[in-house]
C-alpha cells in the first residue's frame, strides 16, 4: 500500500478527508497527520509517505513552504496534492512549479478528488516500479561487472552502493523447472516476493538464462531480516514454488568476504547444478551438502540402450516406460552429473531418430519432437524429464512399428519360403531373425499376425507334413524320417507326430498300407 500523510490546521477537515475517502480502493493507507507545516515536516522525515495532501495557509510553516523544504531535504520526496480554500492563481502556479500533482479548491468535489487520487495512484505506482526496476538494474549491472572480472580494485573502492557495505556475499541460482513458461512473469513474481523482505537494496536480483534467476545475498540483508542464510533460501524456495505452482530449486555457492571474489561464489553455484538429480529431495543445494560427494561424467552400459531398442521395436509401451525409469534411476544411483544424464537421453534419442530417418520419415511426424529437442535448453526435474522422454519414445515406437510393419510385409513372406527350404536344418526363431537382421520377438509377433499361427507351430506343421509325405512315398525307417525333416531326437519326433496326427508314424504307415492292400 502507498502511504499518505494529511496536513490541515482544521481538525474537522482532516478527519473528513481521512474518513470520507476510500483510500484503500486507490492503494493508499493514511500513515499520519499534522495541523501545521513544521510538525508535518518532522513527521514526513520519520514516516516517509508516498503522498502528502496539504492545505496552503497554515500557521508556523505554510503549505508551499512545507513543499519547498521537503523537496530540498529529502532525496526521494513524496508527491503532493494541494487543497486550498483560496482561489489564488499565484499559489497554484508556485505549487505546480514544485511538481505538485494537483491543486484542488475547497469544498472539494467528491468526483474530482476521486479522479485526482486515481490518476495520482497510477502515476506513483508506475514511478515506484520504474524506480525499483532502475535500482535493480543498476545493482545487477554492478554485480555482472564484478563477475566478468572487469572491475578493478581501485574502481570498486570508489563505488557508493548499499550492497558494497556488506561483509559477506553469497551467489545463488534460482532454478524454475518446466517447459515454455512465462519467464517475464516469473521474474516479476520472484521480485514481488523479495520485495516483501526488508533491506532489498542490500541484495541483487536478475535473470540469467531460460528458467534461471540469480540473487546475491549479503550478510547485512540476512541480519536486517533476522534470518540465517539457509533459512532464508529455504523459505524463498518454498515461497516461489508455492506462488508459481512449479518445482523450484535454489543452488547457493560458497560465501565470500569480498565482491572481488564473487566470481568464485558464482562458479561454485553453477557447479552445484550438476548435483541436481542426486539431491533433488534435499534442497536448497548448498556446498556443505555435497562436499563429500562427487558427480561423474560417464555413460551407462550399452545394454540399457539395446534393451530399450528391443522394447521399442516390439512397441511394448509398458516396458518402454519401465526402461525409461530404470535408465534414469541407474544414472542417479551412479551419481552422474546433470549434463551426463542429458547426454544419455540424447544418445538414446539419436539412435532412435537415426532408425526413423533411414526409413525416410520426418521428425515432424513425432508430436513431442520439438519439446524433446528444446528440453536441453530448459531446466526439468527428473520426473518432468522422465514423463517427456517416455512420451517421445512412445511416439517413436509407434512410428518404428509402423515402418517395420510396412517393411516386414515382404520380409515375412521370404521367411516363410526360407522355412520351407530349410525345414530339415536345426532352425530356430533366433537363427532366422539373425539371418534377416530383425528382432526375434518382433518377428514372431508379425509372423503370427500375418499367418495366424505361431512361428514354432508353423515349423512343426511343415516338418510333420514332410514326414507324412516320406512315410507315404519311401520305406525309410522312422528315425531316418525324423532326421530328414529336422528332428535330432526320434522319440521327440514320434511324440510330436502322434500329437499332431493322432497316431504314431508306424501306425500312420501301417494304416496306409492296409488301405492300399
C-alpha positions as CSV (number, residue, x, y, z in Angstrom):
1,X,0.0,0.0,0.0
2,X,1.1,3.6,-0.7
3,X,1.3,5.8,2.4
4,X,-0.5,9.1,2.5
5,X,0.0,12.0,5.1
6,X,-2.6,14.6,5.8
7,X,-1.8,18.3,6.7
8,X,-4.5,20.9,7.6
9,X,-5.0,23.2,10.5
10,X,-8.7,22.3,10.7
11,X,-9.1,19.0,12.5
12,X,-12.6,18.5,11.0
13,X,-11.2,18.9,7.5
14,X,-8.5,16.3,8.3
15,X,-10.9,13.8,9.8
16,X,-13.4,14.4,6.9
17,X,-10.7,13.7,4.3
18,X,-9.5,10.6,6.2
19,X,-12.9,9.0,6.7
20,X,-15.0,10.1,3.7
21,X,-12.4,8.9,1.1
22,X,-12.0,5.2,0.4
23,X,-8.2,5.4,0.4
24,X,-7.7,1.6,0.1
25,X,-9.5,1.4,-3.1
26,X,-6.8,3.7,-4.6
27,X,-4.0,1.7,-3.0
28,X,-3.4,4.2,-0.1
29,X,-3.3,4.0,3.6
30,X,-3.2,7.1,5.9
31,X,0.0,6.9,7.9
32,X,-0.2,10.2,9.8
33,X,-1.5,13.7,10.1
34,X,-0.4,17.2,11.3
35,X,-2.1,20.6,11.9
36,X,0.8,22.7,10.8
37,X,3.7,22.7,8.4
38,X,6.5,22.5,11.0
39,X,5.2,19.3,12.7
40,X,4.3,17.9,9.3
41,X,7.9,18.4,8.1
42,X,9.3,16.4,11.1
43,X,6.8,13.6,10.7
44,X,7.4,13.3,6.9
45,X,11.1,12.8,7.7
46,X,10.2,10.0,10.0
47,X,7.3,8.3,8.2
48,X,8.5,8.7,4.5
49,X,5.0,8.9,3.0
50,X,4.4,8.4,-0.7
51,X,1.8,11.2,-0.9
52,X,1.1,14.3,1.1
53,X,-2.2,16.1,0.9
54,X,-1.8,19.6,2.4
55,X,-3.6,22.8,2.9
56,X,-1.7,26.0,1.9
57,X,-2.5,28.6,4.5
58,X,-1.3,27.2,7.9
59,X,0.4,28.7,10.9
60,X,4.2,28.4,11.5
61,X,5.0,26.9,8.1
62,X,2.5,27.2,5.3
63,X,1.9,24.5,2.7
64,X,4.1,25.9,-0.1
65,X,7.0,26.4,2.3
66,X,6.5,22.8,3.5
67,X,6.6,21.5,0.0
68,X,9.8,23.5,-0.8
69,X,11.5,22.3,2.4
70,X,10.6,18.6,1.7
71,X,11.8,18.9,-1.9
72,X,15.2,20.3,-0.7
73,X,15.7,18.0,2.3
74,X,14.6,14.6,1.1
75,X,16.4,12.5,-1.5
76,X,13.2,10.8,-2.5
77,X,10.4,13.3,-1.7
78,X,6.8,12.3,-1.8
79,X,4.2,13.5,-4.2
80,X,1.9,16.4,-3.2
81,X,-1.8,17.3,-3.7
82,X,-2.7,20.8,-2.5
83,X,-6.2,21.6,-1.2
84,X,-7.0,25.2,-0.5
85,X,-9.9,27.4,0.3
86,X,-8.4,30.3,-1.7
87,X,-8.7,30.6,-5.4
88,X,-5.3,32.1,-5.8
89,X,-3.7,31.8,-9.2
90,X,-0.2,32.7,-7.9
91,X,-0.4,29.9,-5.3
92,X,-1.5,27.5,-8.0
93,X,1.4,28.5,-10.2
94,X,4.0,28.1,-7.4
95,X,2.6,24.8,-6.4
96,X,2.8,23.4,-9.9
97,X,6.4,24.6,-10.2
98,X,7.2,22.4,-7.3
99,X,5.8,19.4,-9.2
100,X,2.5,19.2,-7.2
101,X,0.2,16.5,-8.7
102,X,-3.0,18.6,-8.4
103,X,-4.4,21.9,-6.9
104,X,-7.9,21.5,-5.6
105,X,-10.3,24.1,-4.1
106,X,-12.4,23.6,-1.0
107,X,-15.1,22.4,-0.7
108,X,-13.6,19.6,-2.8
109,X,-15.9,17.9,-5.2
110,X,-16.1,14.2,-4.4
111,X,-15.8,13.1,-8.1
112,X,-12.9,15.5,-8.6
113,X,-10.9,14.2,-5.7
114,X,-11.6,10.6,-6.7
115,X,-10.3,11.3,-10.3
116,X,-7.2,13.0,-8.8
117,X,-6.4,10.1,-6.5
118,X,-6.9,7.6,-9.3
119,X,-4.5,9.5,-11.6
120,X,-2.0,10.1,-8.8
121,X,-2.1,6.5,-7.7
122,X,-1.4,5.2,-11.2
123,X,1.5,7.7,-11.7
124,X,3.0,6.8,-8.3
125,X,2.8,3.1,-8.9
126,X,4.5,3.5,-12.3
127,X,7.1,5.7,-10.8
128,X,7.8,3.3,-8.0
129,X,8.0,0.3,-10.3
130,X,10.4,2.2,-12.6
131,X,12.5,3.3,-9.6
132,X,12.6,-0.3,-8.4
133,X,13.5,-1.5,-11.9
134,X,16.3,1.1,-12.3
135,X,17.6,0.3,-8.8
136,X,17.6,-3.4,-9.5
137,X,19.1,-2.9,-13.0
138,X,22.0,-0.8,-11.7
139,X,22.7,-3.3,-8.9
140,X,22.5,-6.2,-11.4
141,X,24.9,-4.3,-13.7
142,X,27.3,-3.7,-10.9
143,X,27.2,-7.4,-9.9
144,X,27.7,-8.5,-13.5
145,X,30.7,-6.3,-13.8
146,X,32.3,-8.0,-10.8
147,X,31.5,-11.4,-12.2
148,X,33.1,-10.5,-15.6
149,X,36.4,-9.6,-13.8
150,X,36.2,-6.2,-15.4
151,X,36.1,-4.4,-12.1
152,X,39.4,-3.0,-10.9
153,X,40.1,-2.8,-7.2
154,X,40.6,0.9,-7.2
155,X,37.3,1.4,-9.1
156,X,35.5,-0.8,-6.6
157,X,36.6,1.3,-3.7
158,X,35.1,4.4,-5.3
159,X,31.6,2.9,-5.7
160,X,28.9,4.0,-3.3
161,X,26.1,1.4,-3.2
162,X,24.4,-0.2,-0.2
163,X,25.4,-3.6,-1.3
164,X,29.1,-2.6,-1.0
165,X,28.9,-2.1,2.7
166,X,28.3,-5.8,3.4
167,X,30.9,-8.2,4.7
168,X,29.7,-11.5,3.2
169,X,28.3,-12.3,-0.2
170,X,26.6,-15.5,-1.4
171,X,25.7,-16.1,-5.1
172,X,22.6,-18.3,-5.5
173,X,20.9,-19.6,-8.6
174,X,17.1,-20.0,-8.6
175,X,16.0,-22.7,-11.0
176,X,12.3,-22.8,-12.1
177,X,11.6,-26.2,-13.8
178,X,9.2,-26.6,-16.7
179,X,8.9,-26.1,-20.4
180,X,7.7,-22.9,-22.2
181,X,6.9,-20.9,-19.1
182,X,6.1,-17.2,-18.9
183,X,9.6,-16.2,-17.7
184,X,9.0,-12.5,-17.6
185,X,6.0,-13.1,-15.3
186,X,8.1,-15.5,-13.2
187,X,10.8,-12.8,-12.8
188,X,8.2,-10.3,-11.6
189,X,6.7,-12.8,-9.2
190,X,10.1,-13.5,-7.6
191,X,10.8,-9.8,-7.4
192,X,7.5,-9.3,-5.7
193,X,8.4,-12.0,-3.1
194,X,11.8,-10.5,-2.5
195,X,10.3,-7.0,-2.0
196,X,8.3,-8.4,1.0
197,X,11.7,-8.6,2.8
198,X,13.4,-5.6,4.4
199,X,16.7,-4.2,3.1
200,X,16.3,-5.2,-0.6
201,X,18.8,-2.6,-1.5
202,X,21.4,-4.9,0.0
203,X,20.8,-7.8,-2.4
204,X,21.0,-8.1,-6.2
205,X,18.5,-10.0,-8.4
206,X,18.4,-10.6,-12.1
207,X,17.5,-13.2,-14.7
208,X,20.4,-15.1,-16.3
209,X,19.1,-17.8,-18.7
210,X,15.9,-19.7,-19.5
211,X,14.5,-20.8,-16.2
212,X,17.4,-19.4,-14.2
213,X,17.4,-16.3,-11.9
214,X,20.3,-15.0,-9.9
215,X,20.4,-13.5,-6.5
216,X,23.4,-12.2,-4.5
217,X,22.6,-12.4,-0.8
218,X,24.5,-10.3,1.7
219,X,25.1,-10.7,5.5
220,X,23.5,-7.3,6.1
221,X,20.3,-8.4,4.3
222,X,20.2,-11.6,6.4
223,X,20.8,-9.7,9.6
224,X,18.2,-7.0,9.0
225,X,15.6,-9.7,8.4
226,X,16.8,-11.7,11.5
227,X,17.4,-14.9,9.5
228,X,20.2,-17.2,8.7
229,X,21.3,-17.8,5.1
230,X,19.9,-21.4,4.8
231,X,16.7,-20.4,6.4
232,X,16.2,-17.5,4.0
233,X,17.0,-19.6,0.9
234,X,14.8,-22.5,2.1
235,X,11.9,-20.1,2.8
236,X,12.4,-18.3,-0.5
237,X,12.4,-21.6,-2.4
238,X,9.1,-22.6,-0.8
239,X,7.5,-19.2,-1.4
240,X,8.4,-19.1,-5.1
241,X,7.3,-22.8,-5.6
242,X,4.0,-22.1,-3.9
243,X,3.3,-18.9,-5.8
244,X,4.2,-20.3,-9.2
245,X,3.0,-23.9,-8.5
246,X,6.2,-25.1,-10.1
247,X,9.2,-27.1,-8.9
248,X,11.9,-24.7,-7.7
249,X,15.5,-25.5,-6.7
250,X,18.0,-23.0,-5.3
251,X,21.8,-23.6,-5.6
252,X,23.9,-21.5,-3.2
253,X,27.6,-21.1,-3.9
254,X,30.4,-20.6,-1.4
255,X,30.1,-17.4,0.7
256,X,32.9,-14.9,0.0
257,X,34.0,-11.8,2.0
258,X,34.7,-9.5,-0.9
259,X,32.8,-8.7,-4.0
260,X,36.1,-9.0,-5.9
261,X,35.8,-12.8,-5.1
262,X,32.2,-13.1,-6.2
263,X,33.1,-15.0,-9.3
264,X,34.2,-17.9,-7.1
265,X,30.8,-18.0,-5.4
266,X,29.1,-17.8,-8.8
267,X,31.2,-20.7,-10.3
268,X,30.6,-22.9,-7.2
269,X,26.8,-22.3,-7.5
270,X,27.0,-23.3,-11.2
271,X,28.8,-26.5,-10.2
272,X,26.1,-27.4,-7.7
273,X,23.5,-27.5,-10.6
274,X,25.3,-30.7,-11.7
275,X,24.1,-32.4,-8.5
276,X,20.5,-31.7,-9.3
277,X,19.2,-35.2,-9.8
278,X,21.2,-36.6,-6.9
279,X,19.9,-34.2,-4.3
280,X,16.5,-33.5,-5.7
281,X,14.9,-34.2,-2.3
282,X,17.4,-32.1,-0.3
283,X,17.1,-28.5,-1.2
284,X,18.3,-25.8,-1.3
285,X,21.5,-27.3,-2.6
286,X,24.5,-25.8,-0.8
287,X,28.2,-26.5,-0.8
288,X,28.2,-28.2,2.6
289,X,25.7,-30.7,1.3
290,X,27.9,-32.0,-1.5
291,X,31.4,-31.6,0.0
292,X,31.8,-35.3,0.5
293,X,30.0,-36.3,-2.7
294,X,31.2,-36.4,-6.3
295,X,29.4,-36.4,-9.7
296,X,30.7,-38.3,-12.7
297,X,30.6,-37.5,-16.4
298,X,30.4,-41.1,-17.7
299,X,27.9,-43.2,-19.7
300,X,25.8,-46.1,-18.6
301,X,26.3,-49.6,-20.0
302,X,25.3,-50.2,-23.7
303,X,23.0,-53.0,-22.7
304,X,20.5,-50.4,-21.4
305,X,20.3,-48.8,-24.9
306,X,20.0,-52.2,-26.6
307,X,17.2,-53.3,-24.3
308,X,15.3,-50.0,-25.0
309,X,15.6,-50.5,-28.7
310,X,14.2,-54.0,-28.4
311,X,11.2,-52.8,-26.4
312,X,10.6,-50.1,-29.0
313,X,10.8,-52.5,-31.9
314,X,8.2,-54.6,-30.1
315,X,6.2,-51.4,-29.4
316,X,5.8,-52.5,-25.8
317,X,4.7,-49.3,-24.1
318,X,4.7,-50.7,-20.6
319,X,8.3,-52.0,-20.9
320,X,9.4,-48.7,-22.6
321,X,8.1,-46.8,-19.6
322,X,9.8,-49.1,-17.2
323,X,13.1,-48.9,-19.1
324,X,13.0,-45.1,-19.1
325,X,12.6,-45.1,-15.3
326,X,15.4,-47.8,-14.9
327,X,17.9,-45.8,-17.1
328,X,17.3,-42.6,-15.2
329,X,17.4,-44.2,-11.8
330,X,20.5,-46.1,-12.7
331,X,22.2,-42.8,-13.8
332,X,21.2,-41.2,-10.4
333,X,22.5,-44.3,-8.5
334,X,25.8,-44.0,-10.3
335,X,26.0,-40.3,-9.2
336,X,26.0,-39.0,-12.8
337,X,26.1,-35.2,-13.3
338,X,23.0,-33.4,-14.7
339,X,24.8,-33.0,-18.1
340,X,25.7,-36.7,-18.2
341,X,22.1,-37.6,-17.7
342,X,21.1,-35.4,-20.5
343,X,23.8,-37.0,-22.7
344,X,22.3,-40.4,-22.0
345,X,18.9,-39.1,-23.1
346,X,20.3,-37.5,-26.3
347,X,22.3,-40.6,-27.2
348,X,19.2,-42.8,-27.0
349,X,17.2,-40.3,-28.9
350,X,19.9,-40.1,-31.6
351,X,19.8,-43.9,-32.1
352,X,16.0,-43.9,-32.4
353,X,15.8,-40.9,-34.8
354,X,18.6,-42.5,-36.9
355,X,16.4,-45.5,-37.5
356,X,13.4,-43.4,-38.3
357,X,15.4,-41.2,-40.8
358,X,16.8,-44.3,-42.5
359,X,13.2,-45.1,-43.4
360,X,12.8,-41.6,-45.0
361,X,10.4,-40.4,-42.3
362,X,10.5,-36.9,-40.9
363,X,10.9,-35.9,-37.3
364,X,7.9,-33.6,-37.5
365,X,5.7,-36.7,-37.5
366,X,6.6,-37.2,-33.8
367,X,4.3,-34.9,-31.7
368,X,6.8,-34.4,-28.9
369,X,9.8,-34.0,-31.2
370,X,10.1,-30.2,-30.7
371,X,9.6,-30.4,-27.0
372,X,12.3,-33.1,-26.7
373,X,14.8,-31.0,-28.7
374,X,14.1,-27.9,-26.7
375,X,14.3,-29.7,-23.4
376,X,18.1,-29.3,-23.5
377,X,17.6,-25.6,-23.0
378,X,15.1,-25.8,-20.2
379,X,15.6,-27.0,-16.6
380,X,13.5,-30.0,-15.9
381,X,13.1,-32.2,-12.8
382,X,13.8,-35.9,-13.1
383,X,10.0,-36.6,-13.1
384,X,9.4,-34.0,-15.8
385,X,12.3,-35.4,-17.9
386,X,11.0,-38.9,-17.4
387,X,7.5,-38.0,-18.5
388,X,8.6,-36.1,-21.6
389,X,11.2,-38.8,-22.6
390,X,8.6,-41.6,-22.3
391,X,6.1,-39.6,-24.4
392,X,8.7,-39.0,-27.1
393,X,10.0,-42.6,-27.1
394,X,6.4,-44.0,-27.1
395,X,5.6,-41.9,-30.2
396,X,8.8,-43.0,-31.9
397,X,8.0,-46.6,-31.0
398,X,4.7,-46.4,-32.8
399,X,6.3,-44.9,-35.9
400,X,9.1,-47.5,-35.9
401,X,6.5,-50.2,-35.5
402,X,4.5,-48.8,-38.5
403,X,7.7,-48.6,-40.6
404,X,8.8,-52.1,-39.6
405,X,5.3,-53.5,-40.4
406,X,5.4,-52.0,-43.9
407,X,9.0,-53.2,-44.5
408,X,8.3,-56.6,-42.9
409,X,5.3,-57.4,-45.0
410,X,7.6,-58.5,-47.8
411,X,10.3,-59.9,-45.4
412,X,7.9,-62.2,-43.6
413,X,7.0,-64.0,-46.9
414,X,10.7,-64.6,-47.5
415,X,10.9,-66.1,-44.0
416,X,8.1,-68.5,-44.9
417,X,10.0,-69.6,-48.1
418,X,13.1,-69.9,-46.0
419,X,11.3,-72.3,-43.6
420,X,10.1,-74.5,-46.5
421,X,13.5,-74.6,-48.0
422,X,15.4,-75.3,-44.7
423,X,13.0,-77.2,-42.5
424,X,15.4,-80.2,-42.4
425,X,18.0,-78.0,-40.7
426,X,18.1,-77.1,-37.0
427,X,16.5,-73.6,-37.5
428,X,15.0,-71.5,-34.6
429,X,13.3,-68.2,-34.4
430,X,16.5,-66.6,-33.2
431,X,18.6,-68.1,-36.1
432,X,16.1,-66.9,-38.7
433,X,15.8,-63.5,-37.1
434,X,19.6,-63.2,-37.3
435,X,19.5,-64.3,-40.9
436,X,17.1,-61.5,-41.7
437,X,18.5,-58.9,-39.3
438,X,15.3,-58.3,-37.3
439,X,14.3,-58.6,-33.7
440,X,13.2,-62.3,-32.9
441,X,10.3,-61.3,-30.7
442,X,9.0,-58.7,-33.2
443,X,9.4,-61.3,-36.0
444,X,7.4,-63.8,-34.0
445,X,4.6,-61.3,-33.4
446,X,4.5,-60.3,-37.1
447,X,4.5,-63.9,-38.3
448,X,1.5,-64.7,-36.1
449,X,-0.3,-61.6,-37.3
450,X,0.4,-62.4,-40.9
451,X,-0.3,-66.2,-41.0
452,X,-2.5,-66.7,-37.9
453,X,-0.1,-69.3,-36.4
454,X,2.8,-69.1,-34.1
455,X,6.3,-69.5,-35.7
456,X,7.2,-72.7,-33.8
457,X,3.9,-74.3,-34.6
458,X,4.3,-73.4,-38.3
459,X,7.8,-75.1,-38.5
460,X,6.4,-78.1,-36.7
461,X,3.5,-78.4,-39.2
462,X,5.8,-78.1,-42.1
463,X,8.1,-80.9,-40.7
464,X,5.1,-83.1,-39.8
465,X,3.7,-82.7,-43.4
466,X,7.0,-83.5,-44.9
467,X,7.3,-86.5,-42.6
468,X,3.9,-87.8,-43.7
469,X,5.0,-87.5,-47.3
470,X,8.2,-89.5,-46.7
471,X,6.2,-92.2,-44.7
472,X,3.8,-92.5,-47.7
473,X,6.4,-92.5,-50.5
474,X,9.6,-94.1,-49.1
475,X,10.5,-97.1,-47.0
476,X,12.8,-95.0,-44.7
477,X,12.8,-96.1,-41.1
478,X,11.1,-93.8,-38.6
479,X,14.4,-92.5,-37.1
480,X,15.6,-91.8,-40.7
481,X,12.4,-89.8,-41.5
482,X,12.9,-87.9,-38.3
483,X,16.4,-86.9,-39.3
484,X,15.2,-86.0,-42.8
485,X,12.7,-83.5,-41.5
486,X,14.9,-81.8,-38.9
487,X,14.3,-83.8,-35.7
488,X,17.5,-84.9,-34.0
489,X,15.6,-86.9,-31.4
490,X,13.5,-89.7,-32.9
491,X,11.4,-90.1,-29.7
492,X,10.6,-86.4,-29.7
493,X,9.6,-86.8,-33.3
494,X,7.3,-89.7,-32.6
495,X,5.7,-87.7,-29.7
496,X,5.1,-84.6,-31.8
497,X,3.8,-86.6,-34.8
498,X,1.3,-88.5,-32.7
499,X,0.1,-85.3,-31.1
500,X,-0.4,-83.7,-34.5
501,X,-1.8,-86.7,-36.5
502,X,-3.4,-88.7,-33.8
503,X,-1.3,-91.8,-34.4
504,X,2.4,-92.7,-34.3
505,X,4.4,-92.7,-37.6
506,X,4.4,-96.5,-37.7
507,X,0.6,-96.6,-37.2
508,X,0.2,-94.0,-39.9
509,X,2.3,-96.0,-42.4
510,X,0.5,-99.3,-41.4
511,X,-2.9,-97.7,-41.9
512,X,-1.9,-96.5,-45.4
513,X,-0.5,-100.0,-46.3
514,X,-3.7,-101.7,-45.2
515,X,-5.8,-99.3,-47.2
516,X,-3.8,-100.0,-50.3
517,X,-3.9,-103.7,-49.7
